[in-house]
Amino acid sequence: MLCAISALHCMTVSLAHDGAGLGTVWGEELARTMLAGAGFVDVEVHDVPDDPMNVVYVTHKPV
């Protein structure tokens, strides 16, 4: 269901606004790659309590 909503709504809305068209279920590997490409370092990934579908990314840009 999440993949269908992501492809049919989120991805198309992103593309309509000149976005990357990623949708909502693009995964940790791509998130880490994009964060590194934007200059963020020391990426930590934390599970969200009581929510097996989401994680929180904690990172920073060097000064």
PQR file with spaces between the fields and no chain letter, atoms N, CA, C, O and H, PARSE charges and radii, in Angstrom:
ATOM       1  N    MET     1       0.820   -1.188    0.000 -0.4000 1.5000
ATOM       2  CA   MET     1       0.000    0.000    0.000 -0.0000 2.0000
ATOM       3  C    MET     1       0.873    1.264    0.000  0.5500 1.7000
ATOM       4  O    MET     1       0.617    2.207   -0.749 -0.5500 1.4000
ATOM       5  N    LEU     2       1.914    1.267    0.858 -0.4000 1.5000
ATOM       6  CA   LEU     2       2.781    2.458    0.918 -0.0000 2.0000
ATOM       7  C    LEU     2       3.468    2.721   -0.413  0.5500 1.7000
ATOM       8  O    LEU     2       3.588    3.869   -0.842 -0.5500 1.4000
ATOM       9  H    LEU     2       2.122    0.501    1.467  0.4000 1.0000
ATOM      10  N    CYS     3       3.917    1.658   -1.065 -0.4000 1.5000
ATOM      11  CA   CYS     3       4.573    1.831   -2.370 -0.0000 2.0000
ATOM      12  C    CYS     3       3.597    2.381   -3.403  0.5500 1.7000
ATOM      13  O    CYS     3       3.973    3.212   -4.230 -0.5500 1.4000
ATOM      14  H    CYS     3       3.820    0.726   -0.717  0.4000 1.0000
ATOM      15  N    ALA     4       2.357    1.929   -3.360 -0.4000 1.5000
ATOM      16  CA   ALA     4       1.355    2.416   -4.315 -0.0000 2.0000
ATOM      17  C    ALA     4       1.063    3.893   -4.087  0.5500 1.7000
ATOM      18  O    ALA     4       1.023    4.671   -5.040 -0.5500 1.4000
ATOM      19  H    ALA     4       2.052    1.254   -2.688  0.4000 1.0000
ATOM      20  N    ILE     5       0.861    4.280   -2.847 -0.4000 1.5000
ATOM      21  CA   ILE     5       0.596    5.697   -2.538 -0.0000 2.0000
ATOM      22  C    ILE     5       1.803    6.546   -2.909  0.5500 1.7000
ATOM      23  O    ILE     5       1.663    7.634   -3.467 -0.5500 1.4000
ATOM      24  H    ILE     5       0.893    3.648   -2.073  0.4000 1.0000
ATOM      25  N    SER     6       2.998    6.035   -2.590 -0.4000 1.5000
ATOM      26  CA   SER     6       4.217    6.761   -2.910 -0.0000 2.0000
ATOM      27  C    SER     6       4.335    7.007   -4.414  0.5500 1.7000
ATOM      28  O    SER     6       4.645    8.116   -4.850 -0.5500 1.4000
ATOM      29  H    SER     6       3.112    5.151   -2.137  0.4000 1.0000
ATOM      30  N    ALA     7       4.084    5.964   -5.195 -0.4000 1.5000
ATOM      31  CA   ALA     7       4.230    6.082   -6.650 -0.0000 2.0000
ATOM      32  C    ALA     7       3.123    6.920   -7.283  0.5500 1.7000
ATOM      33  O    ALA     7       3.379    7.709   -8.192 -0.5500 1.4000
ATOM      34  H    ALA     7       3.832    5.063   -4.841  0.4000 1.0000
ATOM      35  N    LEU     8       1.912    6.751   -6.810 -0.4000 1.5000
ATOM      36  CA   LEU     8       0.785    7.418   -7.454 -0.0000 2.0000
ATOM      37  C    LEU     8       0.539    8.839   -6.961  0.5500 1.7000
ATOM      38  O    LEU     8      -0.047    9.650   -7.679 -0.5500 1.4000
ATOM      39  H    LEU     8       1.704    6.110   -6.071  0.4000 1.0000
ATOM      40  N    HIS     9       0.975    9.147   -5.756 -0.4000 1.5000
ATOM      41  CA   HIS     9       0.740   10.504   -5.243 -0.0000 2.0000
ATOM      42  C    HIS     9       2.053   11.245   -4.973  0.5500 1.7000
ATOM      43  O    HIS     9       2.353   12.248   -5.621 -0.5500 1.4000
ATOM      44  H    HIS     9       1.450    8.488   -5.172  0.4000 1.0000
ATOM      45  N    CYS    10       2.822   10.746   -4.020 -0.4000 1.5000
ATOM      46  CA   CYS    10       4.007   11.481   -3.567 -0.0000 2.0000
ATOM      47  C    CYS    10       5.020   11.727   -4.681  0.5500 1.7000
ATOM      48  O    CYS    10       5.524   12.840   -4.833 -0.5500 1.4000
ATOM      49  H    CYS    10       2.578    9.932   -3.493  0.4000 1.0000
ATOM      50  N    MET    11       5.314   10.690   -5.455 -0.4000 1.5000
ATOM      51  CA   MET    11       6.288   10.836   -6.530 -0.0000 2.0000
ATOM      52  C    MET    11       5.801   11.814   -7.595  0.5500 1.7000
ATOM      53  O    MET    11       6.566   12.652   -8.070 -0.5500 1.4000
ATOM      54  H    MET    11       4.904    9.786   -5.331  0.4000 1.0000
ATOM      55  N    THR    12       4.543   11.706   -7.964 -0.4000 1.5000
ATOM      56  CA   THR    12       4.035   12.587   -9.016 -0.0000 2.0000
ATOM      57  C    THR    12       3.942   14.033   -8.554  0.5500 1.7000
ATOM      58  O    THR    12       4.189   14.948   -9.339 -0.5500 1.4000
ATOM      59  H    THR    12       3.921   11.024   -7.578  0.4000 1.0000
ATOM      60  N    VAL    13       3.589   14.253   -7.290 -0.4000 1.5000
ATOM      61  CA   VAL    13       3.566   15.624   -6.763 -0.0000 2.0000
ATOM      62  C    VAL    13       4.974   16.197   -6.756  0.5500 1.7000
ATOM      63  O    VAL    13       5.179   17.356   -7.117 -0.5500 1.4000
ATOM      64  H    VAL    13       3.388   13.509   -6.652  0.4000 1.0000
ATOM      65  N    SER    14       5.947   15.386   -6.345 -0.4000 1.5000
ATOM      66  CA   SER    14       7.341   15.838   -6.347 -0.0000 2.0000
ATOM      67  C    SER    14       7.789   16.226   -7.751  0.5500 1.7000
ATOM      68  O    SER    14       8.383   17.287   -7.940 -0.5500 1.4000
ATOM      69  H    SER    14       5.780   14.445   -6.051  0.4000 1.0000
ATOM      70  N    LEU    15       7.512   15.387   -8.726 -0.4000 1.5000
ATOM      71  CA   LEU    15       7.895   15.680  -10.099 -0.0000 2.0000
ATOM      72  C    LEU    15       7.198   16.926  -10.633  0.5500 1.7000
ATOM      73  O    LEU    15       7.792   17.699  -11.384 -0.5500 1.4000
ATOM      74  H    LEU    15       7.029   14.525   -8.573  0.4000 1.0000
ATOM      75  N    ALA    16       5.951   17.121  -10.251 -0.4000 1.5000
ATOM      76  CA   ALA    16       5.201   18.293  -10.706 -0.0000 2.0000
ATOM      77  C    ALA    16       5.798   19.591  -10.179  0.5500 1.7000
ATOM      78  O    ALA    16       5.596   20.655  -10.764 -0.5500 1.4000
ATOM      79  H    ALA    16       5.468   16.494   -9.640  0.4000 1.0000
ATOM      80  N    HIS    17       6.539   19.502   -9.067 -0.4000 1.5000
ATOM      81  CA   HIS    17       7.165   20.690   -8.479 -0.0000 2.0000
ATOM      82  C    HIS    17       8.674   20.689   -8.701  0.5500 1.7000
ATOM      83  O    HIS    17       9.427   21.254   -7.909 -0.5500 1.4000
ATOM      84  H    HIS    17       6.703   18.637   -8.592  0.4000 1.0000
ATOM      85  N    ASP    18       9.108   20.047   -9.790 -0.4000 1.5000
ATOM      86  CA   ASP    18      10.527   19.962  -10.153 -0.0000 2.0000
ATOM      87  C    ASP    18      11.388   19.289   -9.099  0.5500 1.7000
ATOM      88  O    ASP    18      12.573   19.599   -8.971 -0.5500 1.4000
ATOM      89  H    ASP    18       8.496   19.588  -10.434  0.4000 1.0000
ATOM      90  N    GLY    19      10.799   18.371   -8.344 -0.4000 1.5000
ATOM      91  CA   GLY    19      11.545   17.621   -7.339 -0.0000 2.0000
ATOM      92  C    GLY    19      12.208   16.396   -7.944  0.5500 1.7000
ATOM      93  O    GLY    19      12.156   16.174   -9.154 -0.5500 1.4000
ATOM      94  H    GLY    19       9.837   18.120   -8.447  0.4000 1.0000
ATOM      95  N    ALA    20      12.824   15.616   -7.090 -0.4000 1.5000
ATOM      96  CA   ALA    20      13.547   14.426   -7.539 -0.0000 2.0000
ATOM      97  C    ALA    20      12.631   13.243   -7.833  0.5500 1.7000
ATOM      98  O    ALA    20      13.069   12.253   -8.419 -0.5500 1.4000
ATOM      99  H    ALA    20      12.866   15.796   -6.108  0.4000 1.0000
ATOM     100  N    GLY    21      11.368   13.335   -7.435 -0.4000 1.5000
ATOM     101  CA   GLY    21      10.426   12.247   -7.700 -0.0000 2.0000
ATOM     102  C    GLY    21      10.709   10.998   -6.887  0.5500 1.7000
ATOM     103  O    GLY    21      10.531    9.882   -7.375 -0.5500 1.4000
ATOM     104  H    GLY    21      11.012   14.139   -6.959  0.4000 1.0000
ATOM     105  N    LEU    22      11.147   11.178   -5.659 -0.4000 1.5000
ATOM     106  CA   LEU    22      11.526   10.031   -4.836 -0.0000 2.0000
ATOM     107  C    LEU    22      10.346    9.334   -4.180  0.5500 1.7000
ATOM     108  O    LEU    22      10.444    8.148   -3.864 -0.5500 1.4000
ATOM     109  H    LEU    22      11.292   12.085   -5.262  0.4000 1.0000
ATOM     110  N    GLY    23       9.264   10.010   -3.969 -0.4000 1.5000
ATOM     111  CA   GLY    23       8.164    9.406   -3.228 -0.0000 2.0000
ATOM     112  C    GLY    23       8.495    9.369   -1.751  0.5500 1.7000
ATOM     113  O    GLY    23       9.251   10.205   -1.256 -0.5500 1.4000
ATOM     114  H    GLY    23       9.185   10.973   -4.226  0.4000 1.0000
ATOM     115  N    THR    24       7.931    8.400   -1.045 -0.4000 1.5000
ATOM     116  CA   THR    24       8.126    8.357    0.401 -0.0000 2.0000
ATOM     117  C    THR    24       8.836    7.118    0.902  0.5500 1.7000
ATOM     118  O    THR    24       9.204    7.065    2.075 -0.5500 1.4000
ATOM     119  H    THR    24       7.316    7.721   -1.447  0.4000 1.0000
ATOM     120  N    VAL    25       9.041    6.132    0.070 -0.4000 1.5000
ATOM     121  CA   VAL    25       9.646    4.880    0.529 -0.0000 2.0000
ATOM     122  C    VAL    25      10.963    4.616   -0.208  0.5500 1.7000
ATOM     123  O    VAL    25      11.113    3.587   -0.867 -0.5500 1.4000
ATOM     124  H    VAL    25       8.742    6.175   -0.883  0.4000 1.0000
ATOM     125  N    TRP    26      11.898    5.534   -0.096 -0.4000 1.5000
ATOM     126  CA   TRP    26      13.130    5.418   -0.865 -0.0000 2.0000
ATOM     127  C    TRP    26      14.300    4.835   -0.101  0.5500 1.7000
ATOM     128  O    TRP    26      15.344    4.611   -0.713 -0.5500 1.4000
ATOM     129  H    TRP    26      11.776    6.370    0.439  0.4000 1.0000
ATOM     130  N    GLY    27      14.204    4.575    1.181 -0.4000 1.5000
ATOM     131  CA   GLY    27      15.174    3.768    1.902 -0.0000 2.0000
ATOM     132  C    GLY    27      16.386    4.479    2.476  0.5500 1.7000
ATOM     133  O    GLY    27      16.728    5.602    2.105 -0.5500 1.4000
ATOM     134  H    GLY    27      13.356    4.757    1.679  0.4000 1.0000
ATOM     135  N    GLU    28      17.021    3.763    3.405 -0.4000 1.5000
ATOM     136  CA   GLU    28      18.157    4.310    4.145 -0.0000 2.0000
ATOM     137  C    GLU    28      19.381    4.539    3.266  0.5500 1.7000
ATOM     138  O    GLU    28      20.072    5.543    3.433 -0.5500 1.4000
ATOM     139  H    GLU    28      16.743    2.850    3.706  0.4000 1.0000
ATOM     140  N    GLU    29      19.660    3.646    2.349 -0.4000 1.5000
ATOM     141  CA   GLU    29      20.853    3.787    1.508 -0.0000 2.0000
ATOM     142  C    GLU    29      20.804    5.078    0.693  0.5500 1.7000
ATOM     143  O    GLU    29      21.785    5.820    0.644 -0.5500 1.4000
ATOM     144  H    GLU    29      19.098    2.830    2.213  0.4000 1.0000
ATOM     145  N    LEU    30      19.672    5.346    0.058 -0.4000 1.5000
ATOM     146  CA   LEU    30      19.554    6.578   -0.729 -0.0000 2.0000
ATOM     147  C    LEU    30      19.544    7.806    0.178  0.5500 1.7000
ATOM     148  O    LEU    30      20.100    8.844   -0.180 -0.5500 1.4000
ATOM     149  H    LEU    30      18.875    4.743    0.097  0.4000 1.0000
ATOM     150  N    ALA    31      18.918    7.696    1.344 -0.4000 1.5000
ATOM     151  CA   ALA    31      18.917    8.822    2.286 -0.0000 2.0000
ATOM     152  C    ALA    31      20.347    9.173    2.691  0.5500 1.7000
ATOM     153  O    ALA    31      20.718   10.347    2.711 -0.5500 1.4000
ATOM     154  H    ALA    31      18.465    6.853    1.635  0.4000 1.0000
ATOM     155  N    ARG    32      21.142    8.166    3.011 -0.4000 1.5000
ATOM     156  CA   ARG    32      22.538    8.411    3.385 -0.0000 2.0000
ATOM     157  C    ARG    32      23.327    9.023    2.226  0.5500 1.7000
ATOM     158  O    ARG    32      24.132    9.931    2.434 -0.5500 1.4000
ATOM     159  H    ARG    32      20.841    7.213    2.995  0.4000 1.0000
ATOM     160  N    THR    33      23.102    8.534    1.024 -0.4000 1.5000
ATOM     161  CA   THR    33      23.785    9.060   -0.151 -0.0000 2.0000
ATOM     162  C    THR    33      23.431   10.524   -0.386  0.5500 1.7000
ATOM     163  O    THR    33      24.304   11.350   -0.652 -0.5500 1.4000
ATOM     164  H    THR    33      22.449    7.796    0.855  0.4000 1.0000
ATOM     165  N    MET    34      22.149   10.835   -0.285 -0.4000 1.5000
ATOM     166  CA   MET    34      21.716   12.220   -0.511 -0.0000 2.0000
ATOM     167  C    MET    34      22.198   13.149    0.595  0.5500 1.7000
ATOM     168  O    MET    34      22.580   14.287    0.320 -0.5500 1.4000
ATOM     169  H    MET    34      21.440   10.164   -0.069  0.4000 1.0000
ATOM     170  N    LEU    35      22.185   12.684    1.839 -0.4000 1.5000
ATOM     171  CA   LEU    35      22.699   13.512    2.937 -0.0000 2.0000
ATOM     172  C    LEU    35      24.189   13.785    2.747  0.5500 1.7000
ATOM     173  O    LEU    35      24.639   14.917    2.927 -0.5500 1.4000
ATOM     174  H    LEU    35      21.875   11.760    2.062  0.4000 1.0000
ATOM     175  N    ALA    36      24.953   12.766    2.386 -0.4000 1.5000
ATOM     176  CA   ALA    36      26.391   12.953    2.137 -0.0000 2.0000
ATOM     177  C    ALA    36      26.614   13.910    0.972  0.5500 1.7000
ATOM     178  O    ALA    36      27.505   14.757    1.032 -0.5500 1.4000
ATOM     179  H    ALA    36      24.588   11.846    2.239  0.4000 1.0000
ATOM     180  N    GLY    37      25.820   13.786   -0.082 -0.4000 1.5000
ATOM     181  CA   GLY    37      25.935   14.669   -1.234 -0.0000 2.0000
ATOM     182  C    GLY    37      25.621   16.115   -0.905  0.5500 1.7000
ATOM     183  O    GLY    37      26.100   17.031   -1.574 -0.5500 1.4000
ATOM     184  H    GLY    37      25.096   13.098   -0.131  0.4000 1.0000
ATOM     185  N    ALA    38      24.807   16.322    0.137 -0.4000 1.5000
ATOM     186  CA   ALA    38      24.462   17.677    0.562 -0.0000 2.0000
ATOM     187  C    ALA    38      25.428   18.209    1.617  0.5500 1.7000
ATOM     188  O    ALA    38      25.237   19.308    2.137 -0.5500 1.4000
ATOM     189  H    ALA    38      24.418   15.579    0.680  0.4000 1.0000
ATOM     190  N    GLY    39      26.473   17.425    1.938 -0.4000 1.5000
ATOM     191  CA   GLY    39      27.499   17.902    2.864 -0.0000 2.0000
ATOM     192  C    GLY    39      27.290   17.519    4.311  0.5500 1.7000
ATOM     193  O    GLY    39      28.014   18.005    5.180 -0.5500 1.4000
ATOM     194  H    GLY    39      26.628   16.532    1.516  0.4000 1.0000
ATOM     195  N    PHE    40      26.319   16.661    4.600 -0.4000 1.5000
ATOM     196  CA   PHE    40      26.095   16.239    5.979 -0.0000 2.0000
ATOM     197  C    PHE    40      27.025   15.092    6.330  0.5500 1.7000
ATOM     198  O    PHE    40      27.370   14.285    5.467 -0.5500 1.4000
ATOM     199  H    PHE    40      25.731   16.266    3.894  0.4000 1.0000
ATOM     200  N    VAL    41      27.437   15.014    7.596 -0.4000 1.5000
ATOM     201  CA   VAL    41      28.370   13.986    8.055 -0.0000 2.0000
ATOM     202  C    VAL    41      27.823   13.299    9.302  0.5500 1.7000
ATOM     203  O    VAL    41      26.856   13.756    9.911 -0.5500 1.4000
ATOM     204  H    VAL    41      27.157   15.670    8.297  0.4000 1.0000
ATOM     205  N    ASP    42      28.465   12.191    9.663 -0.4000 1.5000
ATOM     206  CA   ASP    42      28.126   11.459   10.890 -0.0000 2.0000
ATOM     207  C    ASP    42      26.627   11.173   10.995  0.5500 1.7000
ATOM     208  O    ASP    42      25.984   11.565   11.969 -0.5500 1.4000
ATOM     209  H    ASP    42      29.250   11.820    9.168  0.4000 1.0000
ATOM     210  N    VAL    43      26.088   10.508   10.016 -0.4000 1.5000
ATOM     211  CA   VAL    43      24.657   10.211    9.992 -0.0000 2.0000
ATOM     212  C    VAL    43      24.340    9.089   10.978  0.5500 1.7000
ATOM     213  O    VAL    43      24.938    8.014   10.925 -0.5500 1.4000
ATOM     214  H    VAL    43      26.610   10.190    9.225  0.4000 1.0000
ATOM     215  N    GLU    44      23.402    9.350   11.868 -0.4000 1.5000
ATOM     216  CA   GLU    44      22.896    8.334   12.784 -0.0000 2.0000
ATOM     217  C    GLU    44      21.449    8.047   12.402  0.5500 1.7000
ATOM     218  O    GLU    44      20.691    8.959   12.071 -0.5500 1.4000
ATOM     219  H    GLU    44      22.916   10.223   11.911  0.4000 1.0000
ATOM     220  N    VAL    45      21.075    6.778   12.450 -0.4000 1.5000
ATOM     221  CA   VAL    45      19.708    6.388   12.128 -0.0000 2.0000
ATOM     222  C    VAL    45      19.089    5.767   13.378  0.5500 1.7000
ATOM     223  O    VAL    45      19.638    4.826   13.952 -0.5500 1.4000
ATOM     224  H    VAL    45      21.691    6.037   12.719  0.4000 1.0000
ATOM     225  N    HIS    46      17.954    6.296   13.787 -0.4000 1.5000
ATOM     226  CA   HIS    46      17.280    5.828   14.996 -0.0000 2.0000
ATOM     227  C    HIS    46      15.874    5.341   14.663  0.5500 1.7000
ATOM     228  O    HIS    46      15.136    5.983   13.915 -0.5500 1.4000
ATOM     229  H    HIS    46      17.508    7.060   13.320  0.4000 1.0000
ATOM     230  N    ASP    47      15.525    4.200   15.231 -0.4000 1.5000
ATOM     231  CA   ASP    47      14.159    3.706   15.085 -0.0000 2.0000
ATOM     232  C    ASP    47      13.204    4.612   15.844  0.5500 1.7000
ATOM     233  O    ASP    47      13.572    5.227   16.845 -0.5500 1.4000
ATOM     234  H    ASP    47      16.124    3.679   15.839  0.4000 1.0000
ATOM     235  N    VAL    48      11.980    4.685   15.358 -0.4000 1.5000
ATOM     236  CA   VAL    48      10.932    5.451   16.027 -0.0000 2.0000
ATOM     237  C    VAL    48      10.150    4.476   16.904  0.5500 1.7000
ATOM     238  O    VAL    48       9.615    3.488   16.400 -0.5500 1.4000
ATOM     239  H    VAL    48      11.681    4.186   14.545  0.4000 1.0000
ATOM     240  N    PRO    49      10.077    4.740   18.210 -0.5600 1.5000
ATOM     241  CA   PRO    49       9.344    3.825   19.085  0.2800 2.0000
ATOM     242  C    PRO    49       7.901    3.632   18.605  0.5500 1.7000
ATOM     243  O    PRO    49       7.226    4.589   18.228 -0.5500 1.4000
ATOM     244  N    ASP    50       7.457    2.410   18.626 -0.4000 1.5000
ATOM     245  CA   ASP    50       6.079    2.055   18.260 -0.0000 2.0000
ATOM     246  C    ASP    50       5.735    2.381   16.814  0.5500 1.7000
ATOM     247  O    ASP    50       4.557    2.479   16.472 -0.5500 1.4000
ATOM     248  H    ASP    50       8.006    1.632   18.933  0.4000 1.0000
ATOM     249  N    ASP    51       6.746    2.553   15.951 -0.4000 1.5000
ATOM     250  CA   ASP    51       6.492    2.829   14.535 -0.0000 2.0000
ATOM     251  C    ASP    51       7.519    2.080   13.689  0.5500 1.7000
ATOM     252  O    ASP    51       8.591    2.616   13.407 -0.5500 1.4000
ATOM     253  H    ASP    51       7.703    2.473   16.229  0.4000 1.0000
ATOM     254  N    PRO    52       7.208    0.855   13.283 -0.5600 1.5000
ATOM     255  CA   PRO    52       8.194    0.053   12.550  0.2800 2.0000
ATOM     256  C    PRO    52       8.449    0.527   11.114  0.5500 1.7000
ATOM     257  O    PRO    52       9.338   -0.001   10.446 -0.5500 1.4000
ATOM     258  N    MET    53       7.696    1.497   10.636 -0.4000 1.5000
ATOM     259  CA   MET    53       7.823    1.945    9.249 -0.0000 2.0000
ATOM     260  C    MET    53       8.746    3.144    9.070  0.5500 1.7000
ATOM     261  O    MET    53       9.150    3.431    7.943 -0.5500 1.4000
ATOM     262  H    MET    53       6.973    1.926   11.178  0.4000 1.0000
ATOM     263  N    ASN    54       9.092    3.847   10.133 -0.4000 1.5000
ATOM     264  CA   ASN    54       9.850    5.096   10.007 -0.0000 2.0000
ATOM     265  C    ASN    54      11.106    5.083   10.850  0.5500 1.7000
ATOM     266  O    ASN    54      11.207    4.352   11.836 -0.5500 1.4000
ATOM     267  H    ASN    54       8.764    3.613   11.048  0.4000 1.0000
ATOM     268  N    VAL    55      12.067    5.906   10.446 -0.4000 1.5000
ATOM     269  CA   VAL    55      13.292    6.129   11.223 -0.0000 2.0000
ATOM     270  C    VAL    55      13.549    7.633   11.253  0.5500 1.7000
ATOM     271  O    VAL    55      12.977    8.396   10.474 -0.5500 1.4000
ATOM     272  H    VAL    55      11.985    6.500    9.646  0.4000 1.0000
ATOM     273  N    VAL    56      14.422    8.037   12.170 -0.4000 1.5000
ATOM     274  CA   VAL    56      14.825    9.452   12.279 -0.0000 2.0000
ATOM     275  C    VAL    56      16.320    9.522   11.970  0.5500 1.7000
ATOM     276  O    VAL    56      17.120    8.760   12.512 -0.5500 1.4000
ATOM     277  H    VAL    56      14.887    7.417   12.802  0.4000 1.0000
ATOM     278  N    TYR    57      16.678   10.461   11.079 -0.4000 1.5000
ATOM     279  CA   TYR    57      18.081   10.673   10.733 -0.0000 2.0000
ATOM     280  C    TYR    57      18.591   11.867   11.519  0.5500 1.7000
ATOM     281  O    TYR    57      17.987   12.940   11.498 -0.5500 1.4000
ATOM     282  H    TYR    57      16.028   11.080   10.638  0.4000 1.0000
ATOM     283  N    VAL    58      19.727   11.672   12.224 -0.4000 1.5000
ATOM     284  CA   VAL    58      20.356   12.751   12.979 -0.0000 2.0000
ATOM     285  C    VAL    58      21.739   12.950   12.378  0.5500 1.7000
ATOM     286  O    VAL    58      22.536   12.015   12.300 -0.5500 1.4000
ATOM     287  H    VAL    58      20.217   10.801   12.241  0.4000 1.0000
ATOM     288  N    THR    59      22.015   14.186   11.952 -0.4000 1.5000
ATOM     289  CA   THR    59      23.296   14.470   11.307 -0.0000 2.0000
ATOM     290  C    THR    59      23.614   15.953   11.440  0.5500 1.7000
ATOM     291  O    THR    59      22.834   16.701   12.029 -0.5500 1.4000
ATOM     292  H    THR    59      21.367   14.945   12.015  0.4000 1.0000
ATOM     293  N    HIS    60      24.732   16.378   10.910 -0.4000 1.5000
ATOM     294  CA   HIS    60      25.093   17.801   10.930 -0.0000 2.0000
ATOM     295  C    HIS    60      26.040   18.094    9.781  0.5500 1.7000
ATOM     296  O    HIS    60      26.626   17.194    9.179 -0.5500 1.4000
ATOM     297  H    HIS    60      25.366   15.770   10.432  0.4000 1.0000
ATOM     298  N    LYS    61      26.168   19.368    9.500 -0.4000 1.5000
ATOM     299  CA   LYS    61      27.155   19.829    8.514 -0.0000 2.0000
ATOM     300  C    LYS    61      28.364   20.344    9.278  0.5500 1.7000
ATOM     301  O    LYS    61      28.219   21.006   10.306 -0.5500 1.4000
ATOM     302  H    LYS    61      25.692   20.099    9.989  0.4000 1.0000
ATOM     303  N    PRO    62      29.570   20.036    8.774 -0.5600 1.5000
ATOM     304  CA   PRO    62      30.763   20.569    9.435  0.2800 2.0000
ATOM     305  C    PRO    62      30.795   22.093    9.343  0.5500 1.7000
ATOM     306  O    PRO    62      30.300   22.693    8.389 -0.5500 1.4000
ATOM     307  N    VAL    63      31.384   22.683   10.351 -0.4000 1.5000
ATOM     308  CA   VAL    63      31.465   24.156   10.398 -0.0000 2.0000
ATOM     309  C    VAL    63      32.609   24.648    9.559  0.5500 1.7000
ATOM     310  O    VAL    63      32.838   25.854    9.473 -0.5500 1.4000
ATOM     311  H    VAL    63      31.786   22.196   11.126  0.4000 1.0000
